[in-house]
Amino acid sequence: MKKFIFLVFVSLFTSICFAQAPKQVQLVSSQLLRGVQGTNLIRVIKPVFSHEGSTLSADSANFQQEKNTFDAFGNVVITQPNGTTIFGDVLNYNGNTKLAVLTNNVRFIDGDATLTTNFLTYNMGTKIGIYTGGGKIVNGENVLTSKNGYYFSNSRDAYFRYDVVVNTPDAIIKSDTLRYNTTSKVSYFYGPTQIFNKSDKSTLYTENGTYNTLTEQARFGKKNLYKAGSKSLKGDSLFYDGKLGIGRAIKNITFTDTASKIIFKGDIGVYRAADSSILATKNAYVIFTTKDSAKVDSIYMVADTLFSKIIYARDVAPLQKDELKSDTDLDDPATIKPNAALSQNEEAGNRDSEDDPKTPIKGKKGIKKDDDEEASAKTKESSKKPKKQKSSFVKSSKTGITYAADSLAMSKPQDSLKRSGDAIVVVKGDSAVTFKADSLKANIGKPPLKTVTAVNSKAVINNADSTKNVKVKTVAGANTANKPLVDKKTNTQLKTVPDSVLLDTSKVAVKRRQDSITRMSDTTKTRIVMAYHHAKIFKSDLQAKADSMFFSYRDSTIRCYISPIIWAQGSQLTADTTYLQLKNRKLDNMLLQHNAMIVNTEGDSTKFNQVKGKVITGYFLENKLSRMFVDGNAESLYYTKEDTAYSGMNHMISSRIKVSFRNSEIDNIISIRKPEGTYYPMDKIPKDESILQGFVWKPKERPVSKEQIIPSAARGKNKPKPPIKKNNKIVPKPVTSV
C-alpha cells in the first residue's frame, strides 16, 4: 500500500513540475451569445472552446472570461491532440489550473481503453484522471472495476483502489490495490489479491506481484499460494504460466495434496498441471500422514530430488515380490515364487501358530546326546500313531530356545485327474495332437467352455474348476491301446507331457489374457512418488535409508532400492530390496527380498543376534513390528542369557524361522521345518561362528530425528526467540556465568 501511494505521488508531482503557465481559454465558435445582466457571465449556445490545443464543446455553457473558467451542459466533448476524447453531461473547466470536472455518464476514451464513471476529475495539463465514486475500464476483452481509480494518459497506467475486479477471458482477479497498463495489459498487485482461473478452476493468491492478461503469466513475491482442487503450492517466490500449466516456486516451498494426504517441501519446486506433477530439490522432503490407535504420526522421506505425479494405475509396474509359502510347501525345491501379492502372505503367516506340532532338532555337536535320542524316539513314536491331539513347542534344556517343529509334514494330495498311463501327446505333422487353452473370444462374462481331450480312453479336463459346460474333443490318432505313440514318419517314440504341466500352462495363459484385458480397460489414476539419491525415512518408531525409493498409492508400498537399511524395534534389517506397505494409513507389512538379514543387540554391542535368509516377511500391529518369517536357507545366531549374563550362543539352520517381537525387542526365535542347531557355551564359541556371512552393522547411519535429515526443520527449531519487551522497551536477557 505504501508503495502504491508513493508511485501515485511521484506521478502527480512529476506532471505538475512540467506544467506550463496558464493561457486564456478561447471561444472559437458558437450559435448564440447572450450576456447575463449584473454579471460578467456570458451565456453561450453550442459553444466550441479551445485551450492549449484541446477542443471543448457542449450544448450550452456559462463562460466567465475574466476568471478563465466556464461551465458546460449537455453532450460535453473534450478532444485532446493525442487523440484522447472525454464525454459527459456536465463540465466545469478552469483554464488556470487546467482541471476539468465532469459528472454524469462520463466516458474517457484513450485508444482501445474506455473509462466510464459518474464523476471524473481530469487534469488537461498532466493528463491524469481521478474518479472516486466507482468506475470501469474496458480494455479490449479485459474489464476492470473499482471504487476509486487514477488514470495516467501519458503512460496509460491505471491505479485502482478498493473492491478491484479484473475480468479477462481466462481469469477473474480480485484485489485491494492494483495497477493496470492498458498497453501491455499487465496487472501489478500491491495488496491482497486472488486470481481465479476460469478453465481449470484454480486460484492464485498473493500480496505483491504481476499478472500478464495476454500470456497468463504470473509472478508473485509475498504470501503466495496456488490452489487447484485438492492440490496447492506455495513459496516465497512463485511463477505460474497459465497457458502451459507450469508453476515454479523458490525457497520455503510447500506442495500439498489433501486427497493423497501428502506434503512436499523444499527450496526449489516445479509444478505441472497436466499430470499434477511436482519436482522438489534442495532440502526436499515429503510427508506421508499415518495414524495409529493413539495418535496421528507421519513418515518423513528426504532425498536430493523428489518427484511425484498422477499416472494411470495400469502403468504402475506390479511388485516383483516373493510369495510366503505355507509350511507344507517348504519341501518344494522351488522355494521362491515371484509375483505374489504381499496381502496373501498374512494367511500363510497365521498358520505358524503355537498350536502347530513340532519336529525335534537333529543332533549336532554342542547338544547333549540324551536330548537327541529322546527327540528321535518321539519322532518314531509319532510316525506310528496318527497325530490328533495338539502338540506343544519343544524347548531345548540347554539353549533355552523354543523350536516349532515340522507340523505340516503331510503327504500332498495327488492330482485327482492324474491316473496311471494318462498322458497328453504333442506331435508334429499329420498325427499332431494340439493342446489348446480355453479361448477368450467373446467369452468375457460367460462361463468358459472347457476342452476335454480323450486319451487312452480317459478324459483329461483342461480346466478342472467346473464340470459344467464341457465339450469333449476326441483327438484323431490318440493311443487307445495303452501303447507308446510313434511318429509314423520317423518311426520314433514320442515324448509325453504330464497332465499337471498342461493344466498349469492353460491356467497361466488364461490368467495372463484376463489380466491384459483388465489392465487395458483400467482408467483409474493414482499418484506415485520417486526419491532419488541419499533417500532417507524417519518415523518415530521406524527409520530407513537407501539410494532411491519409490511409493505408489495404488498399493501403498514404499520400495527401497540399492543398499537399503531399515531400523525398527531395536533391530537393523538389510536386503537387496525392501518393501514397506501401508493399509488404512498404518504400517501393515514389510518384505526384505534377497540376501535379507536381521541384526539385533542387547546392550553389549559385541554380541549380535542375527537372522538371515533369502526372503524375510514382517507384519505390523498398530504400527509396531509384531513378527517376521525368514524363508530360504534360513539361518540364525542367537545369544542366550541366564539372568542377566550371557550363557551361550545357538547357531540354527532351518527352512523357515519365525521371529517374534515384544516391547520393541526380539522376544522369541522359532525354527519351523527341519531345524538343525548347534549350541556353544560362551567360552567355546569359534571366532568364525560369531557372525553370519553378509553381516553389516551401521548404527551411525540411522536417522535419529527429523531435524537431523531435514536441515530446514532444524533451522526453524533453532531460530532465536525475539527479545522480551516490557513497557515497550527491550529487556536484555540475563548473562549466565560459566
N, C-alpha and C positions, 0 to 999 in steps of 0.2 A: 504493500500500500504506500509506503514512504517513497519507494522508487517511482511509483506511478505519479504521485503528486509532484515529485521533483522533475520528471520528464515534462509534465504539462506546464509547470512554471518556467522551465528553460525555453520551451517552445514559445510561450507567450512573451517572455522577456526579449527574446531574440527578434521576434516580429515587431515589437514596439520600438526597439532601438533603430531598426531600419526604416521606420515610418518617416515620411517627409512632412514638411509644414503644410497645413490645410489650404485648399484652394476653394474658390467660390463655386457654389452649385449653380449651374446654368440651366435656364428653362429654354429648351431647344424649340419646342412647338407646343401648341395647344389648340383646342377647338373654341374655347371661350375663356376670357379673363374677366373677373369681377372682384372689385375691392370690397372690403368689409369696413363700414363706417366706424370711425373712432379707433381703428387698429391699423397696424402695418401688415395685416394678413391679406393675402390675395387668394381668392377662390379660383381654381383653375379646373377646367373641364377637359378631359382627355389630354393630360399633360405628358410631356416627354422631357425628362431631366437628364443632364449629362454632368458627370463628375469624375475627373481624372481617368477618362477612358471608359467608364462604366455608364450604361444607359439604364434609367429607371422610368417606368411608365405605369399608369393606372387609369381607372375610370375618372377619378377626380382627386384633387389634392388641395390642401391649405398650405400655401407657400409663404414663409417668413424670410424674406431675402436678407434683411439686416442680421438676423440670427444665423443665417445659413442653414436653415432646417426646413423640413416640410413633413406633413402627414398625408399619406396617400390611402385611398379607399377603393376597393373593388378591382379584381383582376390585376393585382400588382405583379409586375415582372421586372426583375433586375438581371441585366446581362453584362457579364464582365469580359474583358479582352481575351482571357484564357479559355473562354467557352463555357464557364460556369453560369448556370441560369437558376434563378430563385423565383418561386411563385408563392403568392399568399393573398389573403383577403385584406389585411391591414398592414401598413408600413409606417414606421416612424424613423426618419433618417436625419442624422446630424452630420453635416458636411465638415464640421470642425474636428470631430472625433472619428468620423467615417464609420460610425456604428449604425447598423440597420437592424431595427427590432421588428420582426414580422410575427403576426398572430393569425390563427385560424387557417387550417388547410395549407400549411406551409410545405412546399416541395423544393428541395435543394438538389439540383442535378449537376453532377460532375462526371462527365464521361459516361461510363457504364454503371456508376453508383448513384443511387437516388435516396436522399434522406427525406423522410416525412415526419412532421411533428405539428403540434398546435402552437408552439412558442419557440422562436429561434432568435438568438442574438448573434448577428454576423458582422465581423469587422471587415470592411471593404479594403482596408489597407493591409492588414496582416493575413486576411483571408482565413480567418478562424471562426467557426460557428459553434455555438453552445446552446444546448437545449436542456431543460430541467423538468419538464412535465411529461416525460415519456416520449420516445421516438423510435423510428425504424429505418434501417438502411437496407436497401435491396441492391446487391452487387452480383449481377448475373444470376446464378442459381442459389446464391447464398443470401440468407435473410438474417439480419441482426436486430435485436430489440433490447432496450434497456430503459431504466428510469431517467438517468442523466447521461449526457454524452457530449463529447468535444470532437469537432471535425476540423482537420487541418488540410485545407485545399492544396497548399503547395506540395506537401509530402504525401497527401492522400491517406493520412493516418487518421483513424477514428478511435477515440478513447471512450470506453463505456464504464459506467459505474452503477452498481445496484441492479439486481434482477436481470443480469445479462444472459441472453439466449441467442446462440448462433445456430441456425438451421441450414444444413447443407444436404445435398442429395444422399450422402453416405453416413452422416452423423449429426447428432444434436449436442451442442456444447452449452453447458450452464456454468456461469461463473459469477463471482462477486465483482471482480475488476478485470478488464480485458482491453487490449489494444488490437486493432484490426487494420491492415493495409489493403485498400481496395484495388491496388495494382497487383501486388504479389499474392493477395488472398491468403495471407499468413496471419494467424491469430497469436497474440502474446498474452500470457496469463500472469497476473500479479496477486492473485488471491485464490481461495478455494475454488477449484474448477473440476467439473466432471464432463467427460466425453462419452456419449452413448453411440455405439456403432449400430446402424440400422440393419445391417445384413446378418452379422453373427451374434448380435445382442450383447457384445462385450462392452465393458466400461473401462475408462481410464480416469484416474484421479490424480491431481497434482495441485500444488500451491504456487508453482513457478515453472514456466516452460513455454513451448511454442507448438503450434499445430498448423501444418500446411493443408488447406482445404482442397488443393488440387492434387497433391501427391499422397495425401493421407499419412504423412509422416509427422510423428510427434516426438519432441524431446522435452523431458521433464527433469527438474533438478531439486524438488523439495517435496517430501512426504508423498512419494509416488506409489501408485498401486494400479495394477492391471487385473481385471477380472473377466473370466469367460466361463460361464456355467459354474461347475464345481472347482475350477482352477483359478489360481491367482498368482501374480508375480509382482514383487516389489523390490526396490533397491534405492540407494542414494541417488543414482543417476539412471534414467530409463529412456530408451529409444524404442519406438514402435513404428513399423511400416504397415499400415492398414491394408494396402493392396497386396503386398507379399505375405502378410500374416506372420511377420517375424519381429520379435521383440528382443532387445538386449538390455541387460541390467548390469551395473557396475557397483561394486562394493556393498556389503551387507545385504546381499540378495536373499530373497525367500520365495520359493515356489511351493505352493500348497495345492493339493488335490484332495478335497474333502471326501469325494466319492471313493477314492482308493485309500484314504487315510494315510497319506504320505506327505512329507515335508522335505523339500530340497533347500539347502543353504550353501552359500559360498560367497566369493568376492567377484566372480565373473560368471554371467549366465546368459544363455541364448535360448529363446523360446520360439517354436514354430507351431502355428495354429493348425496347420494341415493335419499333422499326426499327433498334436498335443505333446510334442517332444520338448525336453529341457536338457541342455548341456551345461553342467556346472564345473568350474575349475577354480583353483586357488582357494585353499581352505574349504574344499567342498565336502559336504556330508549330507546324508539323508536320514530321516527319522521315520521308523515304522512303529505305529502305535499298537501295543499289545495290552492284554489285561489278564488278571487272574482273579480269584475269588475275593481277594482283599483289597487290591489297588490296581490302578492303571499304570503300566510300565511302558517303556519304549526301548526299541532297538536302534542304536546309532551305528550307521555304516559310513565309513570315510574312505576316500581314495584320492589319488591325484586327479582323476577325471571321473565324473559321474554322468551317466546318460540314461534318459528314460523316455519312452514314447508309447503310443497306443498302436497296437497291431491286431490283425485278425488272430483269434485264438488258434485257428488251424495252422498258422505259420509258426507257432511255438514248437520247437523240436521236442518230442517226447523224451522223458528221462530214460537214460540207459542204466536202469537200476538192476540189481541182482535180487532174485527172489529169496526170501527167508523160507526155507523148506521146513516141512514138518519132520519130526524125529524119525518117522518111518522111512523117509526118503533119503536119509543121510548116507545109506549104503550105496546109493546110486553113484557111479563114477562121475557122472556129470553133476557135480555139486553146485554148480552155478548156472542159473537160468536167467538170461537177460530179459530186459523189457517187461519187468513185472511191476505192478503198481505197489507203492510202499504201503498203501492202506490195507493191502491183503496180508501184510506181514503180521498185523495185530492178532488175527485169528490164529496163525501158526504160533505166535509167541505165547498166547494164552494157554496153549496146550502144555507148556512146560511149567506145570504147577507142582506143588509139593505132594500131590496125590498120586503122581506117576510112580510105577515100580522102578526099582533101581538095579543097576548091574555093578557087582563088586569090582574093585580095581585089581588089575593084574599085578602079580608080584614083581617087584623091582628091588634093586639094592636100596637099602635105607629103610625098607618096610619089613616088619617082622614076619617070619615065615608062618607063625601060628595064625596071624591075621590072614595071610594069603590062603592057607589051607582051609581055614574056616569059611572064607569067602567062596572058595572053589566048591566046597561041599554044598553050600547053599545054592550055588548055581546048578549043580547036578540035580539036587532035590527039586528045585523049581522047574527043571526041564521035564520031570516025570509027571508032575501034578499040574493041572490047569490052574492058572492064577485068577482066582475070583475075588479074593479079598484085596483091600488096599494095602500097598506097601509103603514103608516109611523110608526116609533118606538114610543112607549109610554114612556114618560119621567115623572117620579114622581116629583110633585112640591115640595115635602118635602125632598126626598132622593137625588134628583139630578142625579139618576142613570137611564140609558136608558135600557129598557127591550124589548127583542124580544119576541113577543107573539107566541102562537101556530098557526103557519102559515100553517101547513100541516095536520090539523085535518080533514082529509078526510076519507071517508069510503073506506076500502080496496076493490079492485076488487075481486069479488068472483071467485073461481076456475071455469073456463069455462067448465071443464069436469065434475064438480060435479052437479048432479041432485037429486031431492028427491027420496029416495028409493034405489039409486045406492049404491052398496057395493061389495067388493071383499071378498069372504068367504074362510077362511083357515080351512080345515077339515082334520082329520086323518082317515086312514082306506080306505075302498072301495070307499067312496064318496068324496075322497080328491080332492080339487081344489088347485093346487100348483102354486103360483105366481113365475115367473122366470124373472130375469133381462135379458137384451139383451146379447146374447153370443158374446164373443170377439174372438172366434176361427176363425182364418184365415180371419177375417173381418177388420184387420187394414188397413186403407187407403181406405175402401169401405163404402158406406152408410150403417149404421146399420139396421138390419132387425127389424121392430117394431113388438111387440107382443100385440095383442088385445084380451082381454078376454070378451066373451059375457056373461053378467049377467043381469037378469031382462029385457031381450030383448034390452039392450043398450050396446054399445061398450065403454069400458074404455081403452084408449091408454096409454101404459106404458111409452112411450117417446113421448111427445107432441110437440117436436121441429119441426116435419115434418109429413105430412100425406102421403108422398110418400113411396113406397116400403113397404107397410103394409101387414102383413099376419094375417088373422083373425083365431082365435082358439076358438072353442066353447067347453066349459067345460062340461063334462058329469055330469049330476046331478044338473046343475045350476038351481036356482029357477026362473021360468018364470012366476009365478002367483003372484008376489009381496007378497009372504008369507015368514015368517021366516024359515030358513033352520033348519032341525032337524037331529041330529045324529041318524041313524037307530038302532045302537047297544045299545046306552044308552038312547035313546028317550029324549034327552035334546037339547034345542035350542042352536045353535052355535053362538059364538061371531063373529062380523063383524069388518073389518078393513077399515077405510075411504080410499077413493081413494088417497087423497093427501099424506097420510103416505106411501103407497106402491110406489107411483110415486117418492117421495123423496128417498126412500130406493133404488129404481132402479138406480137413477141418482148417488147416492153416491157410489154404488157398481161399476158402470161403470167407474166413475172418479178414484176410487182407483186402479182399474185394469190398466187403461190407465197410471196413474201416476207411477205405479210399472214398467210397460214396458218401459216407457220413462226413468226412473231412471236407470234401468239396462243397457240401451243402451248408456247412457251418459258417454263419456270417457274424457270429458274436465277436466282440472285440475285448481285448484285455491289455493291461499295462505291464511293461517289462522295465526292469532297472538293471543297468550294467555298471560295474565299478572296475576301473582299470588301474592296475599297478598300486602296490602298497595298500591294498584294501584291508580294512580292519573293522571289527564289530565289537561294540560294547553294549552289554546289558547288565543289570545289577547282579545277576547270577550266572551269566554266561559271556565269554569273550572268545573272539576268533580273529585269525589273520590269514591272509593268502595273497598271492599276486593279483588275482582278479576274482570277482564274484558276479553272480547273475541271479536275479529274482524275477519270477513270473507270478502274476496274480492269478493265472489260470490254475496253477497247482499250489500256490502259496509256498513255494520252496526256494530257499536260498542255496545256490550251488557255489561251492568254493573250489577254485582250481589252482594248481601249481603250488606245491608245498603248503597245504592248508594245515593249521593247528587250531584246535578248539580247547578251551579251558572251561570246565564245568564240574561242580560238586567236588572240588579239590583234586580233580584229575586232569591230565593232559591227554588229548586224543589227536592222533595223526593218521593220515591216509593219503593216497594219491588224489582222491576226490572225495569231498564230503557234501552231504545234503542236510539241510535243516528245514523241516516242513512245519507250517503253522496251520491250525484249524480253529476257526472261530476266534481269531486274534490271539491264540495261545500256541506256544510251542507244543507240538504233538509228537513228532518222531524225528529220528536222526539216522543217517546212513553214512558209514565210513566204508568206502569201496576201494579195494586193492591195497595190500600192504597196510592194513589197519592195525592200530596199536593203542592201548590204554596204559598210561603210566600214572602211578599214584604213590605218594609217600606220606608217612605219618610222622611229622616232626623231624625225624632223622633223615636228612637229605641223601645219605649214602645207602639207604635201604629202600629200594624201589619195588613196589608191587607192579607187575607187568602182565598184560594180556594181549595177545596178538592173533591175527587170523587174516584170511582173505577179505572177509566182509564182517563188519560189526553193525548191528542194528539196535538202536536205542529208542526208548519210549519215555515220554514225559508225563508227569501227573501234576497239574496246576503249575506248569512252567518249571517244575523240578524234575531232574533226571531220575527216573524210577528204576529201570532195569535195562540191561543190554544183553544181546545174544551175539556170540562170536562164532563164526562158521568158517569152515575151510582151513584145515590144518591148524585148528585152534590150539594155542599153547599158552601157558601161564607160569609165572613165578610169583609166589605169594609167601610173605614172611608171617610166621605165626608168633603169637605172644602168649606168655604166661604171666598173668597180672599186667605189669607194665613193661616187662623185659622181653626182648626177642628170644625165642626158644629154637627157631629153626626156619628153614625155607623149603617149600614144597614146589617141585617142578612137575607140571602136569601137562599131558598131551591128550587131546580128545577130538572127536568130530565136531562137538559143539560145547561151548562153555557159556553159562549164564552168570552175569554179574548183577547183583542187587545193590541198591543204594539206600541208605537211611541216614537222616540228619546230615546231608551233604557229604557223606563219606561212603566208601565201599563197605558194605555190610556182609556180603557173602559172595563166594565164588563157587559155583556148582558145575561139575563136569557131567555132561549128558552124552551118552553114546560112546562106548568103547574107550573109557578113560584108562590112561596109563600114567602112573605117578611115581616120583622118586622124592623121598624126604631126606633132607640133610640137616643134621644138627648145626648150630651156628659155627662151631669150630671145625666142621668138616665140609664146609661149602667150597667147592672148587672155584678158583678165580674166574675161569672162563664160563662159569654157570650163573654168575650173578646178574647178567643182563642178557636179554634176548637179542637176536640179530635184528638190526634195524632200529635199535633203541636210540631215542633222542630225548633230551630234556632241556627245555628252553624257557624257564620261568621268567627271565628278564625281558622277554619279548611280549609277555602278556600285558594287554592294556589294563591299567589299574583304575582308571576313571575316564569319564568322557572328556574332562578338561585336558587330559594328557594327549588324547588323539585329536581334539578339536581346539586348535590354538585360539580361534575367535571366542570360544566359550570361556577359555582361561582368561583372556583379556577382559571380558565382561565381568568375570567373577572377581578379578584382582583390581578392578577400577577403583581409584581412591575416592573416598566419600568427600562430599563438599564440606567446607569448614562450617562450624556451628555458628549461627547468628543469634545474638542476644541484644535486644533493643536496637536492631538494625546495625549492629556493629559485629565485626568478625572477631570471634574469640579464639585465639591460638590454642592448639592442642598442647597439653602439658608434656614436657620433655621427660622421658623416663631415663633415669641414670642407670648406667650399666655397672 
